[in-house]
Amino acid sequence: MAKHVISTLSADTKYTQWGKTPGLNQEGRSVLVRGGAGVALRGAGQQVYTPDGIRTEVSDDDAAFLAAHPQFMQHAARGFVKIVDRPLDADKAAQGMEPDEGSNPKTPEDVAKAAAEAAARSGGLTSTEALQVTTNKKK
């Protein structure tokens, strides 16, 4: 019976087992887990759909390989991927998972928040202050 991987990553991820021989790394077994969560997709007509999660069907052997793969375990620990036994709706299954926000574009709110955090750490500029450009040229 097949298993399913639910992913909230925005890009496909190929989990690979590498074989090491002297002077050469050889690709062994690999499993591709589809990404695309948070990426706008064109739907019917002019509709644009942004999925919260993507489901990839894998075999039982592939699921066992993924469960033991170090990179997959890191992604699972951070809440980006999980293995389920039945074909769930990816959007509903992804609701309790962490979204991959590392590739999202920065919004003005994100910039203001980062400036406020940096000011609190360093005692420098507040989020409303701006940097002024100065030069070393003599007048």
C-alpha positions as CSV (number, residue, x, y, z in Angstrom):
1,M,0.0,0.0,0.0
2,A,1.3,3.4,-1.0
3,K,2.1,6.2,1.5
4,H,1.9,9.9,0.9
5,V,4.3,12.8,1.7
6,I,2.7,16.1,2.6
7,S,5.0,19.0,1.9
8,T,4.8,22.8,2.7
9,L,8.1,23.5,0.9
10,S,7.9,25.8,-2.1
11,A,10.3,23.8,-4.3
12,D,10.7,20.2,-5.2
13,T,13.2,18.3,-3.1
14,K,15.2,15.3,-4.2
15,Y,16.4,13.2,-1.2
16,T,19.4,11.3,-2.4
17,Q,21.6,8.6,-0.9
18,W,25.2,9.1,-2.1
19,G,27.7,6.3,-2.5
20,K,31.3,7.2,-1.9
21,T,34.1,5.7,-3.9
22,P,37.7,7.1,-3.9
23,G,37.6,10.4,-5.8
24,L,34.0,10.1,-6.9
25,N,30.6,10.5,-5.4
26,Q,27.9,8.3,-7.0
27,E,24.2,9.0,-6.8
28,G,22.4,6.0,-5.4
29,R,18.8,5.8,-4.5
30,S,16.7,9.0,-4.6
31,V,13.1,10.1,-4.0
32,L,11.6,13.3,-5.4
33,V,9.1,15.0,-3.1
34,R,7.0,17.6,-5.0
35,G,7.0,21.2,-3.7
36,G,4.9,24.2,-4.7
37,A,3.2,25.3,-1.6
38,G,2.8,29.0,-1.5
39,V,3.5,29.3,-5.2
40,A,0.7,30.7,-7.3
41,L,-0.8,28.3,-9.9
42,R,-3.1,29.2,-12.7
43,G,-6.5,27.6,-12.2
44,A,-9.5,27.5,-14.6
45,G,-9.9,30.7,-16.5
46,Q,-8.4,33.7,-14.8
47,Q,-8.3,32.2,-11.3
48,V,-5.0,31.9,-9.4
49,Y,-4.7,29.3,-6.8
50,T,-2.0,29.2,-4.1
51,P,-1.9,25.7,-2.4
52,D,-1.0,25.4,1.3
53,G,0.5,22.0,0.8
54,I,1.5,19.5,-1.9
55,R,0.9,15.7,-1.7
56,T,3.4,13.2,-3.3
57,E,2.6,9.5,-3.5
58,V,5.5,7.2,-2.6
59,S,5.9,3.5,-2.2
60,D,6.4,1.8,1.2
61,D,10.1,1.3,0.4
62,D,10.5,5.0,-0.5
63,A,8.7,6.0,2.7
64,A,11.1,3.9,4.7
65,F,14.0,5.4,2.9
66,L,12.7,8.9,3.5
67,A,12.1,8.3,7.2
68,A,15.8,7.4,7.6
69,H,17.2,10.1,5.4
70,P,18.9,12.9,7.4
71,Q,17.7,15.8,5.3
72,F,14.1,14.5,5.3
73,M,14.3,14.1,9.1
74,Q,15.5,17.7,9.5
75,H,12.6,18.9,7.3
76,A,10.2,16.8,9.3
77,A,11.5,18.1,12.6
78,R,11.0,21.6,11.4
79,G,7.4,20.8,10.3
80,F,7.8,21.1,6.6
81,V,7.1,17.5,5.5
82,K,5.3,14.5,7.0
83,I,4.4,10.9,5.9
84,V,0.8,9.9,6.0
85,D,-0.8,6.5,5.3
86,R,-3.8,7.6,3.3
87,P,-4.4,10.2,0.5
88,L,-5.4,13.3,2.5
89,D,-6.3,16.6,0.9
90,A,-2.9,18.4,0.9
91,D,-4.3,21.8,1.8
92,K,-6.2,20.5,4.8
93,A,-3.3,18.3,6.0
94,A,-0.8,21.2,5.7
95,Q,-2.9,23.5,8.0
96,G,-1.1,22.2,11.1
97,M,2.4,22.3,9.5
98,E,5.0,25.1,9.2
99,P,5.0,27.0,6.0
100,D,8.2,27.5,4.1
101,E,8.5,31.3,4.4
102,G,12.2,31.6,3.6
103,S,11.5,32.2,0.0
104,N,8.7,34.7,0.4
105,P,9.3,38.2,-0.8
106,K,9.7,40.8,2.0
107,T,6.8,43.1,2.7
108,P,7.0,46.6,4.1
109,E,5.8,45.2,7.4
110,D,8.6,42.6,7.4
111,V,11.2,45.3,6.8
112,A,9.8,47.6,9.6
113,K,9.7,44.6,12.0
114,A,13.3,43.7,11.1
115,A,14.4,47.3,11.6
116,A,12.7,47.4,15.0
117,E,14.4,44.2,16.1
118,A,17.8,45.3,14.9
119,A,17.4,48.6,16.8
120,A,16.4,46.8,19.9
121,R,19.5,44.6,19.7
122,S,22.0,47.3,18.9
123,G,20.4,50.4,20.5
124,G,20.7,52.1,17.0
125,L,18.1,53.5,14.7
126,T,14.4,53.0,15.4
127,S,12.1,51.6,12.7
128,T,10.9,55.1,11.7
129,E,14.4,56.6,11.4
130,A,16.2,56.4,8.1
131,L,19.9,56.1,7.3
132,Q,21.5,59.1,5.6
133,V,24.2,58.8,3.0
134,T,27.5,60.5,3.7
135,T,30.7,60.6,1.7
136,N,34.3,61.3,2.5
137,K,34.6,63.9,-0.2
138,K,35.7,67.4,0.9
139,K,33.5,70.2,0.0
